[in-house]
Amino acid sequence: MDECVALAKECGVAEASVEMWVASELFMDGNKRAFFRAIKTPEARLHWIAATMDQWVEEDEEEEEEEATAAKRRKNLIFSAAELIGKFYVVDSGFSNQPGYLAPYKDTKYHFQEYNQGPPPRAEGLHRRSIIVSIWGNHSTTQVPDFLNAKIDGRPVKEVIKDTKWLEEEFTMTVQKRGGVLIQKWGRSSAASTAVSIADAIKSLVTPTPEGDWFSTGVYTTGNPYGIAEDIVFSMPCRSKGDGDYELATDVSMDDFLWERIKKSEAELLAEKKCVAHLTGEGNAFCDLPEDTRLPGEV
């Protein structure tokens, strides 16, 4: 390896250059080291390194072109599906408003009053829309996106999206695992997202909640009107007068599907509470969680 590096330097390859990096990668292979040593002249060795580098660049460009073509095909597939079955993907602000995508207005969130007051999307054929949706339960994969009480432009979601199976399965699971997907995609903590959520929660408490709207936040369940176990922190639909306090929304509907999943998240929180009983003065700790519901990538 050292001998080949020395021969590369004799060819005029600078130590910190791209050519030297290419040569070092090549020299990891014993057969390529032997081939390089067998080349008779410095000029021919330099030509071999340069030709290899050009080949790698060309292969990278081909891979990028193939990925761009595949991405375009996936995008067109989503557009076609959206037009055929009337579904859409709720996406982050990094996406533009296009058929099949429902993106928020710039610098606003779905559950804030400003969303209704923001400028309309520029994409042709789209209109302003108001979205209300709650999240119940724990911050884990048992969290419950509440499509039963959700509304789009004032209409119940189940009137707009009539595929109940999709709502119960694909939509619910996508929301439950979204945080883990972000952690896996970026390879690091979603702390920035958490910080934004904290700021959003505070803003919800100091901003009067629009009539008919609510926001979701984790609060103590003691005295709640839904029948959820007492003395745990549980995400529930809330309203605020803008004075820093909140009250639980009572005009929500409940069906068997929603209640079953709320109870599953409740059971998980009660089991977690037992795990730290020795810290809360409630006796000896006993940890018997039904399953690992941490978001993928969390430790």
ZIWO-V411346 format. One record per residue. N is the residue number from 0. OMEGA is omega in degrees with one decimal (* if undefined). Layout:
<<N & OMEGA> <N & OMEGA>>
This chain:
<<0 & -179.3> <1 & 179.4> <2 & -179.6> <3 & 177.7> <4 & 178.6> <5 & 177.8> <6 & 178.2> <7 & 178.3> <8 & 178.2> <9 & 179.2> <10 & -178.0> <11 & 178.7> <12 & -179.5> <13 & -172.3> <14 & -175.8> <15 & -175.6> <16 & 175.3> <17 & 180.0> <18 & 179.0> <19 & 176.9> <20 & 178.1> <21 & -179.7> <22 & -179.6> <23 & 177.4> <24 & 179.3> <25 & -174.8> <26 & 174.2> <27 & 179.9> <28 & -178.2> <29 & 179.9> <30 & 180.0> <31 & 176.1> <32 & -179.8> <33 & 179.3> <34 & -178.5> <35 & 179.9> <36 & -176.2> <37 & 178.8> <38 & -167.2> <39 & -171.7> <40 & 175.9> <41 & -179.8> <42 & -179.1> <43 & 178.1> <44 & -180.0> <45 & 178.9> <46 & -179.0> <47 & 178.6> <48 & -178.5> <49 & 179.8> <50 & 178.3> <51 & 179.5> <52 & 177.9> <53 & 179.6> <54 & 179.5> <55 & 179.2> <56 & -179.7> <57 & 179.3> <58 & 178.2> <59 & -179.9> <60 & 178.2> <61 & 178.7> <62 & 178.7> <63 & 179.5> <64 & 178.4> <65 & 179.3> <66 & 178.7> <67 & 178.2> <68 & 178.9> <69 & 179.1> <70 & 178.7> <71 & 178.5> <72 & 178.9> <73 & -179.5> <74 & 179.6> <75 & 178.6> <76 & 178.5> <77 & 179.6> <78 & -178.2> <79 & -179.6> <80 & -179.5> <81 & -179.0> <82 & -176.9> <83 & -171.9> <84 & 173.7> <85 & 178.9> <86 & 177.5> <87 & 176.4> <88 & 173.4> <89 & -170.7> <90 & 178.5> <91 & -175.4> <92 & 176.1> <93 & 178.0> <94 & 175.4> <95 & 175.7> <96 & -179.3> <97 & 177.2> <98 & 179.1> <99 & -179.4> <100 & 176.3> <101 & -175.0> <102 & 178.3> <103 & 171.9> <104 & -175.9> <105 & 174.4> <106 & 177.1> <107 & -178.6> <108 & -174.0> <109 & -171.5> <110 & -179.7> <111 & 179.2> <112 & -178.0> <113 & -178.8> <114 & 178.1> <115 & -176.4> <116 & -176.7> <117 & 179.2> <118 & -179.8> <119 & 176.8> <120 & -177.7> <121 & -176.8> <122 & -176.9> <123 & 175.3> <124 & 179.3> <125 & -177.9> <126 & 177.0> <127 & 178.9> <128 & 179.6> <129 & -177.2> <130 & 175.6> <131 & 177.7> <132 & -178.9> <133 & 170.3> <134 & 178.0> <135 & 165.1> <136 & -172.6> <137 & 172.7> <138 & -178.8> <139 & 179.2> <140 & 172.5> <141 & 178.2> <142 & -171.4> <143 & 172.3> <144 & -171.0> <145 & 178.0> <146 & 179.2> <147 & -179.1> <148 & -179.0> <149 & -179.7> <150 & 172.8> <151 & -176.0> <152 & 176.9> <153 & -179.9> <154 & 176.2> <155 & -177.7> <156 & -176.7> <157 & 171.3> <158 & -179.0> <159 & 179.0> <160 & -171.1> <161 & -179.7> <162 & -177.3> <163 & -179.8> <164 & 179.1> <165 & 179.0> <166 & -176.6> <167 & -173.6> <168 & -172.1> <169 & -178.9> <170 & -177.6> <171 & -178.1> <172 & 179.3> <173 & 179.0> <174 & -177.5> <175 & -173.9> <176 & -174.9> <177 & -179.8> <178 & 178.6> <179 & 178.1> <180 & 179.0> <181 & 179.1> <182 & 179.8> <183 & -177.3> <184 & -174.9> <185 & 177.4> <186 & 179.4> <187 & -177.7> <188 & 175.9> <189 & -176.2> <190 & 179.8> <191 & 177.2> <192 & 177.9> <193 & 179.7> <194 & 177.8> <195 & 179.9> <196 & 178.0> <197 & 179.1> <198 & 178.8> <199 & -179.6> <200 & 178.8> <201 & 179.2> <202 & 178.7> <203 & -178.5> <204 & -178.1> <205 & 176.8> <206 & 178.5> <207 & 179.8> <208 & 178.5> <209 & -179.9> <210 & 179.9> <211 & -178.9> <212 & 171.7> <213 & 175.4> <214 & 180.0> <215 & 175.2> <216 & -179.5> <217 & -178.5> <218 & 177.3> <219 & -177.3> <220 & -177.0> <221 & 179.6> <222 & -178.0> <223 & -176.0> <224 & -171.7> <225 & -176.1> <226 & 176.6> <227 & -176.7> <228 & -178.1> <229 & 167.7> <230 & 169.3> <231 & 175.8> <232 & -169.1> <233 & 177.4> <234 & -178.6> <235 & 179.3> <236 & -175.8> <237 & 172.6> <238 & 178.2> <239 & 173.9> <240 & -179.5> <241 & -177.5> <242 & -179.7> <243 & 178.5> <244 & -178.9> <245 & 169.8> <246 & -179.4> <247 & 177.0> <248 & -178.4> <249 & -178.0> <250 & 178.4> <251 & 178.1> <252 & -179.9> <253 & 172.7> <254 & -175.0> <255 & -178.6> <256 & -178.4> <257 & -176.7> <258 & 179.1> <259 & -178.8> <260 & 174.1> <261 & -179.3> <262 & 177.3> <263 & 178.3> <264 & 176.6> <265 & -179.4> <266 & 178.6> <267 & -180.0> <268 & 177.8> <269 & 177.5> <270 & 177.6> <271 & 179.2> <272 & 178.4> <273 & -178.3> <274 & -177.5> <275 & -178.2> <276 & -179.4> <277 & 179.4> <278 & -177.8> <279 & 178.7> <280 & -177.9> <281 & 176.5> <282 & -179.0> <283 & 179.5> <284 & 176.3> <285 & -174.0> <286 & -179.0> <287 & -179.8> <288 & -177.2> <289 & 179.5> <290 & 177.8> <291 & -178.3> <292 & 174.4> <293 & 175.9> <294 & 179.2> <295 & -179.1> <296 & 178.1> <297 & 177.3> <298 & *>>
